[in-house]
Amino acid sequence: MGWFSQFYNSSIGKKFMMAFTGSLLMIFLIVHLLGNLTLFFGEEAFNNYVATLASFKPIVRVIEVLLALIFLYHIVYGFQLWLKNRKTRPQRYKINAKSKNTDIFSRTTIQTGSIIFIFLIIHLQSFWYPNNFSSHPVNLYNIVSGSFANWIYSLFYVLAIILLGFHLNHGFQSAFQTFGWNHKKYFSLIQKLGTFYSVIIAVGFASIPIYFLLGGR
């Protein structure tokens, strides 16, 4: 196991794990979006979806714990890699070279990631916590629709989702590079797939608060 430990603790190993955990989170976002889209079909459809998940609560709990661990790993090691890169790269190189070869969202991954993390905490407190730890039965549809009726909350949600879209687009392409699937012949396709995925996720999630702000019930 010495080789695994050495690989795991190396910069390459951490980048690989960042790409792997990021890929798992991107899969989760697709599943989560599909479930949330039942909101457009009304209170009964969404609450039936929530009830279906509740009927598999032990399995859902295991998945939630695994997701929490994946999120924490991705966040902690992402910050460590960013800190290491910041310490090892000369300031002049970062300003003169990196700014010319990367876009602003690639250079601000740690900042957008931090905002997304804050959004995640607020999101869990608003929806997941009352649904799982309330002392009395709750109607999650009413909680969601009530929260999104607040334009300040909805605006923050949409802005955070837009940042998430850019974060995902960068992460999608970085994951393929880390896995070594970035052949020149196919990388243009990878970029398009990353953009397509990111737009679908961002538009899909952002459409929900906009729907309720416009009076959707």
C-alpha positions as CSV (number, residue, x, y, z in Angstrom):
1,M,0.0,0.0,0.0
2,G,3.1,2.3,0.1
3,W,2.7,3.2,-3.6
4,F,-1.0,4.1,-3.0
5,S,-0.2,6.3,0.0
6,Q,2.6,8.0,-1.9
7,F,0.3,8.6,-4.9
8,Y,-2.6,9.7,-2.7
9,N,-0.5,12.3,-0.9
10,S,1.2,13.6,-4.1
11,S,-0.1,16.7,-6.0
12,I,-1.0,14.4,-8.9
13,G,-2.9,12.1,-6.6
14,K,-4.8,15.0,-5.0
15,K,-5.7,16.4,-8.4
16,F,-6.9,12.9,-9.5
17,M,-9.1,12.7,-6.4
18,M,-10.4,16.2,-6.9
19,A,-11.4,15.2,-10.4
20,F,-12.9,12.0,-9.2
21,T,-15.0,13.5,-6.4
22,G,-15.9,16.4,-8.7
23,S,-17.2,13.9,-11.3
24,L,-19.4,12.2,-8.6
25,L,-20.8,15.6,-7.5
26,M,-21.6,16.4,-11.1
27,I,-23.6,13.1,-11.4
28,F,-25.4,14.0,-8.2
29,L,-26.4,17.4,-9.5
30,I,-28.1,15.8,-12.5
31,V,-30.1,13.4,-10.2
32,H,-30.9,16.3,-7.8
33,L,-32.1,18.5,-10.7
34,L,-34.4,15.8,-12.1
35,G,-36.0,15.5,-8.7
36,N,-36.4,19.2,-8.2
37,L,-38.0,19.6,-11.6
38,T,-41.1,17.9,-10.2
39,L,-41.8,21.3,-8.5
40,F,-43.1,22.4,-11.9
41,F,-45.8,19.8,-11.8
42,G,-47.3,21.1,-8.6
43,E,-47.5,20.4,-4.9
44,E,-48.8,16.8,-5.1
45,A,-46.1,15.7,-7.6
46,F,-43.2,17.2,-5.6
47,N,-44.4,15.9,-2.2
48,N,-45.0,12.5,-3.7
49,Y,-41.3,12.6,-4.9
50,V,-40.2,13.6,-1.4
51,A,-42.4,10.8,0.1
52,T,-40.8,8.3,-2.2
53,L,-37.3,9.3,-1.0
54,A,-38.5,9.1,2.6
55,S,-39.6,5.5,2.0
56,F,-36.0,4.6,1.3
57,K,-34.7,6.7,4.3
58,P,-31.9,4.3,5.4
59,I,-30.4,4.2,1.9
60,V,-30.9,7.9,1.5
61,R,-29.1,8.5,4.8
62,V,-26.1,6.5,3.6
63,I,-26.0,8.4,0.3
64,E,-26.2,11.7,2.2
65,V,-23.3,10.8,4.5
66,L,-21.2,9.7,1.4
67,L,-22.1,13.0,-0.4
68,A,-21.1,15.0,2.7
69,L,-17.7,13.2,2.8
70,I,-17.2,13.8,-0.9
71,F,-18.1,17.5,-0.6
72,L,-15.7,17.9,2.3
73,Y,-12.9,16.1,0.6
74,H,-13.4,18.2,-2.6
75,I,-13.5,21.4,-0.6
76,V,-10.5,20.7,1.7
77,Y,-8.2,19.3,-1.0
78,G,-9.3,22.0,-3.5
79,F,-8.2,24.6,-1.0
80,Q,-4.9,22.8,-0.2
81,L,-4.0,22.6,-3.9
82,W,-4.9,26.2,-4.4
83,L,-2.7,27.2,-1.5
84,K,0.2,25.1,-2.7
85,N,0.0,26.5,-6.2
86,R,-0.2,30.0,-4.7
87,K,3.0,29.4,-2.7
88,T,5.0,27.8,-5.4
89,R,4.3,30.1,-8.3
90,P,6.2,33.4,-8.5
91,Q,3.9,36.4,-8.3
92,R,5.1,37.8,-11.6
93,Y,4.4,34.5,-13.4
94,K,0.9,34.5,-12.0
95,I,0.1,38.0,-13.2
96,N,1.8,38.1,-16.5
97,A,1.5,34.5,-17.8
98,K,-1.5,32.9,-16.1
99,S,-3.8,35.8,-16.8
100,K,-3.1,35.5,-20.5
101,N,-3.6,31.8,-20.7
102,T,-6.7,31.3,-18.5
103,D,-10.1,32.9,-18.2
104,I,-11.2,34.8,-15.0
105,F,-13.3,31.8,-13.8
106,S,-10.3,29.5,-13.9
107,R,-8.3,32.0,-11.9
108,T,-11.1,32.5,-9.3
109,T,-12.1,28.9,-8.7
110,I,-11.3,29.1,-5.0
111,Q,-13.4,32.3,-4.7
112,T,-16.4,31.0,-6.6
113,G,-16.1,27.7,-4.7
114,S,-16.2,29.5,-1.4
115,I,-19.4,31.4,-2.4
116,I,-20.9,28.1,-3.5
117,F,-20.0,26.5,-0.2
118,I,-21.8,29.4,1.7
119,F,-24.8,28.9,-0.6
120,L,-24.8,25.2,0.1
121,I,-24.9,25.8,3.9
122,I,-27.8,28.2,3.5
123,H,-29.6,25.8,1.1
124,L,-29.3,22.9,3.5
125,Q,-30.5,25.1,6.4
126,S,-33.5,26.3,4.4
127,F,-34.7,22.9,2.9
128,W,-32.9,19.8,4.1
129,Y,-32.8,20.6,7.8
130,P,-36.5,21.4,8.3
131,N,-37.5,18.4,6.2
132,N,-35.4,16.0,8.3
133,F,-35.3,17.5,11.8
134,S,-38.6,19.4,12.3
135,S,-40.5,18.4,15.4
136,H,-43.7,18.2,13.3
137,P,-44.7,17.1,9.8
138,V,-43.8,19.6,7.1
139,N,-45.0,20.4,3.6
140,L,-41.7,20.7,1.8
141,Y,-43.4,22.2,-1.3
142,N,-44.8,25.1,0.8
143,I,-41.3,25.6,2.3
144,V,-39.7,25.8,-1.1
145,S,-42.4,28.0,-2.7
146,G,-42.4,30.3,0.4
147,S,-38.6,30.7,0.3
148,F,-38.5,31.4,-3.4
149,A,-41.3,34.0,-3.0
150,N,-38.7,36.1,-1.3
151,W,-36.9,37.9,-4.1
152,I,-33.7,38.5,-2.0
153,Y,-33.3,34.7,-1.4
154,S,-34.2,33.9,-5.0
155,L,-31.7,36.5,-6.3
156,F,-28.9,35.0,-4.2
157,Y,-29.9,31.5,-5.3
158,V,-29.8,32.4,-9.0
159,L,-26.4,34.3,-8.6
160,A,-24.9,31.3,-6.8
161,I,-26.2,28.9,-9.4
162,I,-24.7,31.0,-12.2
163,L,-21.3,30.9,-10.4
164,L,-21.8,27.1,-10.0
165,G,-22.3,26.8,-13.7
166,F,-19.0,28.5,-14.4
167,H,-17.3,26.4,-11.7
168,L,-18.7,23.2,-13.3
169,N,-17.6,24.2,-16.8
170,H,-14.0,24.7,-15.5
171,G,-14.2,21.5,-13.4
172,F,-15.6,19.4,-16.3
173,Q,-12.7,20.3,-18.6
174,S,-10.1,20.0,-15.8
175,A,-11.4,16.5,-14.9
176,F,-10.8,15.3,-18.4
177,Q,-7.3,16.8,-18.4
178,T,-6.5,15.1,-15.1
179,F,-7.7,11.8,-16.3
180,G,-5.6,12.2,-19.5
181,W,-8.6,12.3,-21.8
182,N,-7.6,15.6,-23.4
183,H,-6.4,14.6,-26.8
184,K,-6.3,17.5,-29.2
185,K,-8.6,15.6,-31.5
186,Y,-11.4,15.4,-28.9
187,F,-10.8,18.3,-26.6
188,S,-13.0,20.7,-28.6
189,L,-15.9,18.2,-28.1
190,I,-15.1,18.0,-24.4
191,Q,-15.3,21.8,-24.1
192,K,-18.6,21.8,-25.8
193,L,-19.9,19.0,-23.6
194,G,-18.7,20.8,-20.5
195,T,-20.5,24.0,-21.6
196,F,-23.7,22.1,-22.5
197,Y,-23.7,20.3,-19.1
198,S,-23.0,23.5,-17.2
199,V,-25.7,25.5,-19.0
200,I,-28.3,22.7,-18.4
201,I,-27.5,22.5,-14.7
202,A,-27.5,26.3,-14.2
203,V,-30.6,27.0,-16.3
204,G,-32.4,24.1,-14.7
205,F,-31.8,25.1,-11.1
206,A,-32.2,28.8,-11.7
207,S,-35.5,28.4,-13.4
208,I,-37.1,27.1,-10.2
209,P,-36.9,30.3,-8.1
210,I,-37.7,32.4,-11.2
211,Y,-40.9,30.2,-11.7
212,F,-42.0,30.9,-8.1
213,L,-41.1,34.6,-8.2
214,L,-43.4,34.9,-11.3
215,G,-46.3,33.4,-9.3
216,G,-45.9,29.7,-10.1
217,R,-47.8,27.5,-7.6
